[in-house]
Amino acid sequence: MIIRARVVVPLDGPPIENGAVAIDGERIVDVGGFDEVKARNVAEVVDLGEQALLPGLINVHCHLDYTLLRGKISRQESFADWIRAINSEKTKLSPQGYVESINQGFAEARRFGTTSIVNLTAFPELISRIHPPLRAWWFAELIDVRSPEQASEIVDGAVELLKSVANFGLAPHAPYTASQNLYRRCEETARRGNILLTTHVAESREEMEMFRESRGTLSNFLSQLGRDDSDLHGVTPIEHIAKFCQLDDRWLLVHLNEITMSDLEVLLRQKTQPHIVHCPRSHEYFGHSHFKLGKLSTLGFNICLGTDSLASNESLSLFAEMRAFHRSKQKIAPKEILEMVTLNAARALHRENALGQIRSGFLADLISVPCGKPENVFEEIVAFDGTVSWMMIGGKAMAGL
């Protein structure tokens, strides 16, 4: 099959006007100008017309468990209040409700051009009932705030439930809800099984206040839950985790809104650097501190975008995340924003040789969006506000999404 479009956006080179991509099975076998690709390959031609063809988008952080919570939680006075509110809403969902929520989330993400997604789930036992319509990485979200003595059992139980899926990882929730033992066990298991890790860290001012000063609304809330605060020693959340984990490129660190120079020094001392995930619209919802893109980029960190959950967002659209990031007055070109949900995201998943670009040998995960002016293709892509009408995953086209 040959896919022709007004412009092909390979991302490993400049956009190709009147471009084409040849597909054989699940992989790309040729990329270039339409006439040249057609001459080199004998295959059926699918002409997408006035469209830009680009790699499928990769969402490296979301919680599809909470798709049904869209609009249920208004802006709260504090981060701790939001946690109370979401905990209250979660009790109203049955196991079947969570299955419905996850299925609806996958369908919505696909409509918005996501072809690969990292989903953190608190219910790995439900995975066998889900059949994702796109590439899915399942991360078990683990919390032991009430039972840190059971860390090993919690991790081992999650791995047993996850091992039937192709792509999985472990997600100790956050340093305020996951014990040192849980983080250690996750890391030991991940290194032994060659899997990835992710965690929420340095998300809010309240989290920083809790770890550095042993006080504040989040600290008080967790004390009421019975959290042992003996691990609070006046360090930052990053410094806290780094005491017992190697925060290297196996880790996707989510948020990092509250970071210090000492945090950056800790991360730069690692043999390889962790990947950083920013969720622009969730960030706006909570009113977190300014995301330090300039400093992180200058230091060479790989930065990606995610949607977070619909308990703090309006949709699962990565296009909306790109637009929000562009609005945030970060000094970054539209092409680099697109790379955050393609190239950079593939690198974070250790799939930079298979996903995130349109290259020969890569998986044929492609989407198209309208293109009026090829010379402004990156601006048009980032500004796109709608659902995607054509998508291909692993060489299989899906129209009319």
C-alpha positions in Angstrom: 0.0 0.0 0.0 1.2 3.5 -0.8 -0.3 6.5 1.2 -0.1 9.8 -0.6 -0.6 13.2 1.2 -0.1 16.8 0.3 2.7 16.8 2.8 4.4 14.0 4.7 6.0 15.0 8.1 8.7 12.3 8.8 10.3 14.2 11.7 13.7 12.7 10.8 14.0 15.3 8.0 12.1 18.2 6.5 8.4 17.9 5.4 7.9 16.4 2.0 5.4 18.1 -0.3 3.4 15.7 -2.4 4.8 13.0 -0.3 4.1 9.3 0.1 4.8 6.4 2.4 4.9 2.7 1.3 3.6 0.1 3.7 4.3 -3.6 3.8 2.5 -5.5 6.5 2.8 -3.6 9.8 5.9 -1.6 8.8 7.0 1.4 6.6 9.2 0.3 3.7 9.7 3.6 1.8 9.3 7.4 2.3 9.7 10.2 -0.1 8.1 12.2 -2.9 5.0 10.5 -4.4 6.4 10.0 -7.9 9.6 8.4 -6.5 7.9 6.1 -4.0 5.3 5.0 -6.7 8.2 4.2 -9.1 10.0 2.1 -6.5 6.9 0.2 -5.2 4.1 -1.6 -7.0 1.1 -1.2 -4.7 -2.4 0.2 -4.3 -2.4 4.0 -3.8 -4.5 5.6 -1.1 -4.7 9.4 -1.7 -5.5 11.3 1.4 -5.7 14.6 -0.5 -5.1 17.9 1.2 -3.7 16.4 4.4 -0.5 16.3 6.4 0.6 12.8 7.2 2.4 12.5 10.5 3.4 9.9 13.0 0.7 8.7 15.4 0.7 10.6 18.7 2.0 9.0 21.9 0.4 9.9 25.2 2.9 8.9 27.9 0.7 9.7 30.9 -3.0 9.2 31.5 -5.4 7.5 33.9 -8.2 6.0 31.8 -9.7 4.6 35.0 -11.2 8.1 35.5 -12.7 8.9 32.1 -16.2 8.8 33.6 -15.2 11.5 36.1 -15.0 14.2 33.5 -16.5 17.4 35.0 -17.2 15.8 38.3 -14.6 17.6 40.4 -14.5 21.4 40.4 -11.4 23.4 41.3 -10.6 22.8 44.9 -9.0 25.0 47.5 -6.0 22.7 47.9 -4.4 19.7 46.3 -5.3 17.6 49.4 -8.9 18.7 48.9 -8.8 17.4 45.3 -7.5 14.1 46.5 -10.4 13.8 48.9 -12.8 14.7 46.1 -11.5 12.1 43.7 -11.4 9.5 46.4 -15.1 10.2 47.0 -16.0 9.9 43.3 -14.0 6.7 42.9 -16.1 4.9 45.5 -19.2 5.4 43.3 -17.6 3.3 40.4 -18.1 -0.4 40.3 -15.6 -2.7 38.6 -17.9 -2.7 35.5 -17.9 1.1 35.7 -14.1 1.1 35.6 -14.1 -1.2 32.6 -16.5 1.2 30.8 -14.4 4.2 31.8 -11.2 2.6 30.4 -12.9 1.5 27.2 -14.4 5.0 26.7 -11.0 6.5 27.3 -9.2 4.4 24.7 -11.9 5.2 22.2 -11.6 9.0 22.9 -7.8 9.0 22.8 -7.9 7.2 19.4 -10.4 9.8 18.0 -7.9 12.5 18.8 -5.0 10.8 17.0 -3.3 8.9 19.8 -1.9 5.6 18.5 0.1 4.6 21.6 -0.8 5.3 25.2 0.7 4.8 28.7 -2.2 4.1 31.0 -1.8 4.0 34.8 -4.4 1.8 36.3 -5.2 1.1 39.9 -7.0 -2.1 38.8 -4.7 -4.4 36.9 -7.1 -7.2 37.6 -9.4 -5.6 35.1 -7.0 -5.6 32.2 -8.0 -9.1 30.9 -11.5 -7.6 30.3 -10.1 -4.7 28.1 -9.2 -4.9 24.4 -7.4 -1.7 23.5 -7.9 -0.3 20.0 -4.4 1.1 20.0 -0.9 0.3 21.4 -1.2 0.3 25.2 1.4 0.3 27.9 -0.2 -0.8 31.2 1.4 0.6 34.4 0.1 -0.7 37.7 -0.4 2.3 40.0 0.6 1.2 43.4 -0.1 2.7 46.8 0.8 1.3 50.3 0.2 4.4 52.5 -1.9 2.3 54.9 0.1 -0.9 54.7 3.8 -0.3 53.9 4.7 -3.7 55.4 2.9 -5.3 52.4 5.0 -3.6 49.7 6.5 -6.8 48.3 3.2 -8.5 48.1 1.6 -5.5 46.4 4.3 -5.3 43.7 4.4 -9.1 43.2 0.7 -9.3 42.9 0.6 -6.5 40.3 3.3 -8.1 38.2 1.4 -11.4 38.2 -1.7 -9.6 36.8 0.3 -7.6 34.3 2.5 -10.3 32.8 -0.1 -11.4 30.3 0.1 -8.1 28.3 2.8 -7.2 25.9 3.8 -3.8 27.4 3.7 -3.1 31.1 5.4 -1.2 33.8 5.2 -0.3 37.5 4.0 3.0 38.9 4.6 3.7 42.6 2.1 6.5 42.8 4.0 9.3 44.5 6.5 9.7 47.4 3.7 10.7 49.8 1.6 7.6 49.1 4.2 5.0 48.3 6.8 3.9 50.9 10.5 3.5 50.4 10.0 -0.3 50.5 7.5 0.0 47.6 9.8 2.1 45.5 12.7 -0.3 46.1 10.6 -3.3 45.3 9.3 -1.7 42.1 12.8 -0.8 41.0 14.3 -4.2 41.8 11.5 -5.9 39.9 11.8 -3.6 37.0 15.5 -4.1 36.6 15.2 -7.8 36.9 12.4 -7.9 34.3 13.6 -5.1 32.1 10.5 -3.0 32.4 9.8 0.7 32.8 8.8 2.7 35.8 6.9 5.9 36.3 5.8 8.1 39.3 4.2 11.4 40.1 6.7 13.6 41.8 7.2 17.3 42.8 3.7 18.0 41.5 2.4 20.6 44.0 3.6 23.2 46.4 1.9 21.1 49.2 4.0 18.1 48.3 7.2 20.2 48.6 6.0 21.7 51.9 5.3 18.3 53.3 8.8 16.9 52.5 10.8 20.0 53.3 8.9 21.3 56.3 6.8 18.4 57.5 3.7 20.4 57.5 0.8 21.7 55.4 -2.6 20.5 54.2 -1.2 17.4 52.3 0.9 16.4 55.3 -2.1 16.8 57.6 -4.4 14.8 55.3 -1.9 11.9 55.0 -1.3 11.9 58.8 -5.1 11.3 59.2 -4.7 8.3 56.9 -2.0 6.9 59.2 1.0 7.7 57.1 4.2 7.3 59.0 6.1 10.6 58.6 9.5 9.4 60.0 10.8 9.5 56.4 10.5 13.3 56.2 13.9 14.8 56.7 13.8 18.3 55.2 14.7 17.2 51.7 12.8 17.6 48.4 10.6 14.9 47.0 13.2 14.2 44.3 16.0 14.0 46.9 13.8 11.7 48.9 13.3 9.2 46.1 16.9 9.4 45.0 18.0 8.0 48.4 16.7 4.6 47.5 16.2 4.6 43.7 18.4 5.2 40.7 16.4 7.8 38.8 17.8 6.9 35.4 16.3 6.5 31.9 14.1 3.6 33.0 12.0 6.3 34.8 9.2 8.6 33.5 9.0 11.3 36.1 5.6 13.0 35.9 5.0 16.7 36.6 8.2 18.1 38.2 6.6 21.5 38.8 8.4 22.1 42.1 12.1 21.5 41.5 15.2 23.1 42.9 18.8 23.3 41.6 19.7 20.5 44.0 17.0 18.4 42.4 18.6 19.0 39.0 22.0 18.1 40.3 20.6 14.8 41.7 19.1 13.9 38.3 22.2 14.9 36.3 24.3 12.7 38.5 22.5 9.6 37.3 24.3 7.4 34.8 21.4 8.2 32.3 18.8 10.8 32.8 15.1 10.1 33.5 12.4 11.3 31.1 10.1 14.1 32.2 6.4 14.2 31.5 4.5 17.5 31.6 0.6 17.7 31.5 -0.2 21.2 30.4 -4.0 21.3 30.9 -3.9 19.5 34.2 -1.2 21.9 35.2 -3.5 24.8 34.3 -6.4 23.2 36.2 -4.4 23.0 39.5 -2.6 26.3 39.0 0.8 24.7 39.7 4.1 26.6 39.6 5.5 27.5 36.2 6.9 24.5 34.5 10.7 25.1 34.0 11.0 24.0 30.4 13.9 26.3 29.6 16.1 25.0 32.4 15.2 21.4 31.8 15.7 21.6 28.0 19.0 23.4 28.4 20.3 20.6 30.6 19.3 18.0 28.0 16.3 16.3 29.6 13.9 14.5 27.3 10.5 16.2 27.8 7.2 14.7 26.8 3.5 15.6 27.1 0.6 13.7 28.6 -3.1 14.3 29.2 -3.3 13.1 32.8 -6.9 12.1 33.7 -10.3 13.5 33.0 -10.6 14.2 36.7 -8.4 17.2 36.0 -8.8 17.7 32.3 -11.5 18.2 29.6 -10.5 15.7 27.0 -7.8 13.1 26.1 -6.6 15.2 23.1 -2.8 15.5 22.7 -3.5 18.3 20.1 -5.2 20.2 22.9 -2.2 19.6 25.1 0.1 21.0 22.4 -2.1 24.0 22.0 -2.1 24.6 25.7 1.6 24.3 25.9 2.0 26.7 23.0 -0.3 29.2 24.9 1.8 28.9 28.0 4.4 31.3 26.5 7.1 28.7 26.6 9.8 29.7 24.1 9.6 26.7 21.9 8.9 26.1 18.2 5.8 24.2 17.0 8.0 21.4 15.6 9.6 20.8 19.0 6.1 20.7 20.6 5.1 18.0 18.1 8.2 16.1 18.9 7.2 15.9 22.6 4.3 13.6 21.6 6.1 11.7 18.9 10.0 11.4 18.9 10.5 12.3 22.6 7.7 10.0 23.7 9.0 7.1 21.7 12.4 7.6 23.3 10.8 7.6 26.8 9.2 4.2 26.0 12.6 2.9 24.7 10.9 2.5 21.3 12.8 5.3 19.4 13.7 2.7 16.7 10.1 1.8 16.0 7.8 4.6 16.8 7.5 8.4 16.7 8.8 9.0 13.2 8.0 8.1 9.6 11.0 6.1 8.6 11.7 2.9 6.7 11.6 0.0 9.1 9.4 1.8 11.6 5.9 0.6 12.6 3.2 2.1 10.4 1.4 4.1 13.0 0.2 7.2 11.1 -2.4 9.9 11.3 -3.5 12.7 9.0 -4.8 16.2 9.6 -5.9 18.9 7.2 -3.1 21.0 5.7 -3.7 24.3 4.0 -0.1 25.6 3.6 2.7 23.1 3.6 5.2 25.9 4.5 3.3 26.3 7.8 2.7 22.6 8.5 4.0 22.5 12.0 2.0 25.6 13.0 -1.1 24.0 11.5 -0.6 20.7 13.2 -0.2 22.3 16.7 -3.2 24.5 16.0 -5.4 21.6 14.9 -8.6 21.5 16.9 -10.8 18.5 16.1 -10.9 14.8 15.8 -8.7 12.8 13.4 -10.6 11.3 10.4 -7.9 8.9 9.2 -5.5 6.7 11.2 -3.3 3.7 10.7 -1.9 1.4 13.5 0.5 -1.3 12.5 -0.4 -1.0 8.9 -4.1 -1.3 9.4 -6.1 1.8 8.3 -9.1 3.0 10.3 -11.3 5.6 8.7 -14.2 7.5 10.1 -13.1 7.4 13.7 
